[in-house]
Amino acid sequence: MTRSRACITGLGYLGPFGTSVEALRRGLAEPAVAHRLYDLPAMCEPPRRAVLGLVPNFDVEAARYLPLAVRRRMSRHSRMACVASGQALRHAGLLAESGESLVSEAGVIYGTALGSTGQCGAFFDDFLDKGPRLVNPARFLETVPNAPAGQVSILYGLHGPNATICCQDISAEAAIIAALDILDAGMAPAVVVVTAEELSPALLFGMQSVDLLRHESSESGHITIDNTIIPAEGACAMVLEEESHALGRGAPIHARIHEAEVHGPGTFDALSPQVASAMANVIGDILRDLPHPDGMVLGGSFILRYDLPAWRSISNILEPATPAIIPDYCSGNPLGAGLVRTIAATLWLDGAQPRVARLGDDLSSSFNLATFFDDRAATPETVLVASPATGDGAAAVLLGREG
């Protein structure tokens, strides 16, 4: 269990809904589908179209934060992480006109499930085309999963602790806990938590090879939960500050993190009872001495044996009338970039009005977004973010408006 007086003072977002936090806010207000049928890379076997949640062109946003020379040498994966981090720093009032952070001792914690698959694929293609003596060594620099964390640190002059967390679907929640540990230990007054995932050709080829991708469009808003996923790419960032530091500089506080916990994830293919028990355990631990939340944000994998047991397990613990949102069903499964769920909870606490379902409603294997998420809810005092992992793990973060 991690207890903290951490405040969320800045947010950043690139994802299928658009290239700003406001785009995410609009996407939550009216649950429209942001994933579409796209052509797969030529290397993939037929069918060569799949349903994906892709980031729209973000060149304009990138130009606001990255000099041209930096953009040209940086991988797309790192550019996404840097832009989202810059948005969060600017939102927090911590970005100087020079482009550097006003808190140089701030740290960076980066979360990702799959890392720099695009750059790894590009480096390997170069190796196959040119041979080991002529391969471009500059490509190698970003084949490691912690490259985006280093790029964010260098670009914004963040000299505090720097780490990368790879923890499957719950990498974002694990990154939050690492950031809270840094703040609790007094190692930095603020931490940029950023998560990113890129649907690179190499990654899509791998997913297609194991029949994990979906080939029928959900643009009508009809969602099916089966044995395939709708993956999404994106980058999300938030600035976490120690409470006294945020109050001392008069920063706007959008939410506070009360508790955070991660169980697992395991490395084997979990069965439904394991997913249900992992979710029940993590929520039971996090709410042991606390009142039940007024709202919930749930992760959605689109896989039947994970999502339904997790939903039912939570329904058995919390009040049936608790309003809930599942942003993943609108934009796609964010893989390791699941910080979008905590950002959605922050926006809700900060006055956004998402469309919600109720925990007492029966989530089935096939439903329509508009009719399932057909209600509005008052601005909550506390929101629980609950994320099942595609293993025997689960994670939860409890956020609130007050300290």
Secondary structure as GFF3:
##gff-version 3
##sequence-region A 1 403
A	DSSP	beta_strand	2	14	.	.	.	ID=ss1
A	DSSP	alpha_helix	21	29	.	.	.	ID=ss2
A	DSSP	beta_strand	36	39	.	.	.	ID=ss3
A	DSSP	beta_strand	49	52	.	.	.	ID=ss4
A	DSSP	alpha_helix	59	65	.	.	.	ID=ss5
A	DSSP	alpha_helix	68	73	.	.	.	ID=ss6
A	DSSP	alpha_helix	76	91	.	.	.	ID=ss7
A	DSSP	beta_strand	107	111	.	.	.	ID=ss8
A	DSSP	alpha_helix	117	130	.	.	.	ID=ss9
A	DSSP	three_ten_helix	137	142	.	.	.	ID=ss10
A	DSSP	alpha_helix	147	156	.	.	.	ID=ss11
A	DSSP	beta_strand	162	165	.	.	.	ID=ss12
A	DSSP	three_ten_helix	168	170	.	.	.	ID=ss13
A	DSSP	alpha_helix	171	184	.	.	.	ID=ss14
A	DSSP	beta_strand	190	197	.	.	.	ID=ss15
A	DSSP	alpha_helix	201	209	.	.	.	ID=ss16
A	DSSP	beta_strand	222	224	.	.	.	ID=ss17
A	DSSP	beta_strand	234	242	.	.	.	ID=ss18
A	DSSP	alpha_helix	243	248	.	.	.	ID=ss19
A	DSSP	beta_strand	255	263	.	.	.	ID=ss20
A	DSSP	alpha_helix	272	286	.	.	.	ID=ss21
A	DSSP	beta_strand	295	298	.	.	.	ID=ss22
A	DSSP	alpha_helix	304	317	.	.	.	ID=ss23
A	DSSP	beta_strand	323	325	.	.	.	ID=ss24
A	DSSP	alpha_helix	327	331	.	.	.	ID=ss25
A	DSSP	alpha_helix	339	349	.	.	.	ID=ss26
A	DSSP	beta_strand	357	358	.	.	.	ID=ss27
A	DSSP	beta_strand	366	368	.	.	.	ID=ss28
A	DSSP	alpha_helix	369	372	.	.	.	ID=ss29
A	DSSP	beta_strand	382	388	.	.	.	ID=ss30
A	DSSP	beta_strand	394	400	.	.	.	ID=ss31
###
